[in-house]
Amino acid sequence: MAMQTVDQFLKALGGTVAVANELGLAPTTVSSWKSSGSIPKWRMEGIQRIAQEKGVSVPSTFAPRSGIAA
């Protein structure tokens, strides 16, 4: 099953607190990504590292992009 939301993706990575701890961020910061439905592109390097360690694919909709999203 493909993950569709930031919330589902973060759960697959171990949850809000686990991701926050891995990235050295406050859980409220990671929680805000769920609320906004997006992960800042400058955080994707760390997210991709965690995903690789956990064997989780990063959905293409969360992959860093150049330019302005429609």
MARGUVEX-439105 format. One line per 3 residues: their letters; for each residue z, x, y of N, C-alpha, C. Coordinates in nm, 2 decimals, always signed. Last residue first. Example, Ala and Ser with C-alpha at 12.3 -4.5 7.8 and 13.67 -1.06 7.14 Angstrom:
REM MARGUVEX-439105
sa = +0.71:+1.28:-0.22:+0.71:+1.37:-0.11:+0.79:+1.29:+0.00  +0.78:+1.32:-0.57:+0.78:+1.23:-0.45:+0.78:+1.32:-0.33 $
//
This chain:
REM MARGUVEX-439105
aai = -0.79:+0.27:+2.35:-0.83:+0.14:+2.40:-0.72:+0.04:+2.38  -0.65:+0.58:+2.47:-0.67:+0.48:+2.36:-0.70:+0.35:+2.42  -0.82:+0.85:+2.61:-0.73:+0.73:+2.63:-0.76:+0.63:+2.52 $
gsr = -0.81:+1.19:+2.48:-0.87:+1.08:+2.55:-0.77:+0.96:+2.56  -0.73:+1.27:+2.14:-0.76:+1.31:+2.28:-0.82:+1.19:+2.35  -0.46:+1.20:+1.92:-0.59:+1.18:+1.97:-0.61:+1.24:+2.11 $
paf = -0.26:+1.24:+1.62:-0.29:+1.27:+1.76:-0.44:+1.25:+1.80  -0.21:+0.95:+1.42:-0.26:+1.09:+1.43:-0.29:+1.11:+1.58  -0.16:+0.69:+1.37:-0.06:+0.76:+1.44:-0.10:+0.91:+1.47 $
tsp = -0.38:+0.59:+1.24:-0.35:+0.53:+1.37:-0.24:+0.60:+1.44  -0.38:+0.73:+1.00:-0.47:+0.77:+1.11:-0.44:+0.71:+1.24  -0.05:+0.79:+0.88:-0.16:+0.69:+0.90:-0.25:+0.74:+1.02 $
vsv = +0.03:+1.06:+0.69:+0.04:+1.01:+0.82:-0.08:+0.92:+0.85  +0.17:+1.04:+0.36:+0.05:+1.05:+0.45:+0.08:+0.99:+0.59  +0.44:+1.22:+0.23:+0.39:+1.09:+0.29:+0.27:+1.12:+0.38 $
gke = +0.58:+1.43:+0.13:+0.47:+1.38:+0.05:+0.42:+1.24:+0.10  +0.78:+1.54:+0.27:+0.82:+1.43:+0.19:+0.70:+1.37:+0.11  +0.65:+1.75:+0.40:+0.76:+1.78:+0.32:+0.80:+1.67:+0.22 $
qai = +0.47:+1.59:+0.55:+0.42:+1.68:+0.45:+0.53:+1.72:+0.35  +0.64:+1.46:+0.73:+0.56:+1.38:+0.63:+0.51:+1.47:+0.52  +0.74:+1.68:+0.87:+0.83:+1.60:+0.79:+0.75:+1.52:+0.68 $
rqi = +0.50:+1.76:+1.00:+0.57:+1.85:+0.91:+0.67:+1.77:+0.82  +0.44:+1.53:+1.15:+0.34:+1.57:+1.04:+0.41:+1.67:+0.94  +0.65:+1.53:+1.33:+0.63:+1.42:+1.24:+0.54:+1.46:+1.12 $
gem = +0.59:+1.77:+1.47:+0.71:+1.76:+1.39:+0.70:+1.65:+1.29  +0.34:+1.69:+1.58:+0.35:+1.81:+1.50:+0.47:+1.81:+1.41  +0.40:+1.45:+1.73:+0.33:+1.44:+1.61:+0.33:+1.57:+1.52 $
rwk = +0.50:+1.46:+1.98:+0.60:+1.46:+1.87:+0.53:+1.47:+1.73  +0.30:+1.42:+2.16:+0.36:+1.56:+2.16:+0.47:+1.57:+2.05  +0.23:+1.16:+2.12:+0.15:+1.26:+2.06:+0.21:+1.39:+2.06 $
pis = +0.49:+0.93:+2.04:+0.43:+1.01:+2.14:+0.35:+1.13:+2.07  +0.42:+0.65:+1.84:+0.49:+0.78:+1.84:+0.42:+0.87:+1.94  +0.46:+0.29:+1.88:+0.38:+0.42:+1.89:+0.47:+0.54:+1.89 $
gss = +0.61:+0.07:+1.92:+0.50:+0.06:+1.82:+0.41:+0.19:+1.82  +0.83:+0.04:+2.07:+0.70:+0.05:+2.14:+0.58:+0.04:+2.04  +1.02:+0.03:+1.87:+1.01:-0.08:+1.97:+0.88:-0.08:+2.04 $
kws = +0.99:+0.27:+1.74:+0.97:+0.15:+1.67:+0.94:+0.03:+1.76  +1.05:+0.44:+1.95:+0.92:+0.45:+1.89:+0.89:+0.32:+1.82  +1.32:+0.40:+1.97:+1.23:+0.35:+2.08:+1.09:+0.35:+2.04 $
svt = +1.42:+0.54:+1.76:+1.43:+0.39:+1.76:+1.33:+0.33:+1.86  +1.41:+0.79:+1.86:+1.32:+0.76:+1.75:+1.31:+0.60:+1.74  +1.61:+0.77:+2.06:+1.47:+0.81:+2.09:+1.37:+0.77:+1.99 $
tpa = +1.84:+0.70:+1.91:+1.78:+0.60:+2.01:+1.64:+0.64:+2.05  +1.89:+0.94:+1.78:+1.84:+0.83:+1.70:+1.78:+0.72:+1.80  +1.79:+1.23:+1.96:+1.89:+1.12:+1.94:+1.82:+1.01:+1.87 $
lgl = +1.65:+1.51:+1.78:+1.65:+1.41:+1.88:+1.76:+1.31:+1.86  +1.58:+1.70:+1.59:+1.67:+1.74:+1.69:+1.68:+1.64:+1.80  +1.41:+1.63:+1.38:+1.35:+1.67:+1.50:+1.44:+1.71:+1.61 $
ena = +1.60:+1.56:+1.18:+1.50:+1.66:+1.15:+1.43:+1.71:+1.28  +1.73:+1.35:+1.32:+1.80:+1.47:+1.28:+1.71:+1.59:+1.26  +1.53:+1.15:+1.33:+1.59:+1.21:+1.46:+1.66:+1.34:+1.43 $
vav = +1.49:+1.11:+1.06:+1.38:+1.16:+1.14:+1.44:+1.22:+1.27  +1.74:+1.00:+1.00:+1.69:+1.12:+0.93:+1.58:+1.18:+1.01  +1.75:+0.77:+1.17:+1.85:+0.88:+1.18:+1.80:+1.01:+1.12 $
tgg = +1.53:+0.62:+1.07:+1.54:+0.66:+1.21:+1.63:+0.78:+1.22  +1.40:+0.72:+0.74:+1.47:+0.63:+0.84:+1.48:+0.70:+0.98  +1.24:+0.85:+0.57:+1.38:+0.86:+0.55:+1.46:+0.78:+0.65 $
lak = +0.97:+0.81:+0.59:+1.02:+0.94:+0.61:+1.17:+0.96:+0.60  +0.96:+0.54:+0.55:+0.90:+0.62:+0.44:+0.95:+0.77:+0.46  +1.05:+0.46:+0.80:+1.13:+0.43:+0.68:+1.09:+0.52:+0.56 $
lfq = +0.84:+0.53:+0.96:+0.96:+0.60:+0.97:+1.06:+0.58:+0.85  +0.65:+0.34:+0.86:+0.62:+0.49:+0.85:+0.75:+0.56:+0.86  +0.76:+0.10:+0.94:+0.74:+0.13:+0.80:+0.72:+0.28:+0.77 $
dvt = +0.76:+0.14:+1.22:+0.88:+0.12:+1.15:+0.87:+0.15:+1.00  +0.49:+0.16:+1.28:+0.57:+0.28:+1.30:+0.70:+0.26:+1.22  +0.29:-0.01:+1.02:+0.37:+0.00:+1.15:+0.45:+0.13:+1.16 $
qma = +0.15:+0.01:+0.79:+0.08:-0.04:+0.90:+0.16:-0.02:+1.03  +0.07:+0.19:+0.50:+0.17:+0.16:+0.60:+0.10:+0.12:+0.73  -0.09:+0.06:+0.21:-0.10:+0.14:+0.34:+0.01:+0.10:+0.44 $
m = +0.00:+0.08:-0.12:+0.00:+0.00:+0.00:+0.00:+0.09:+0.12 $
//
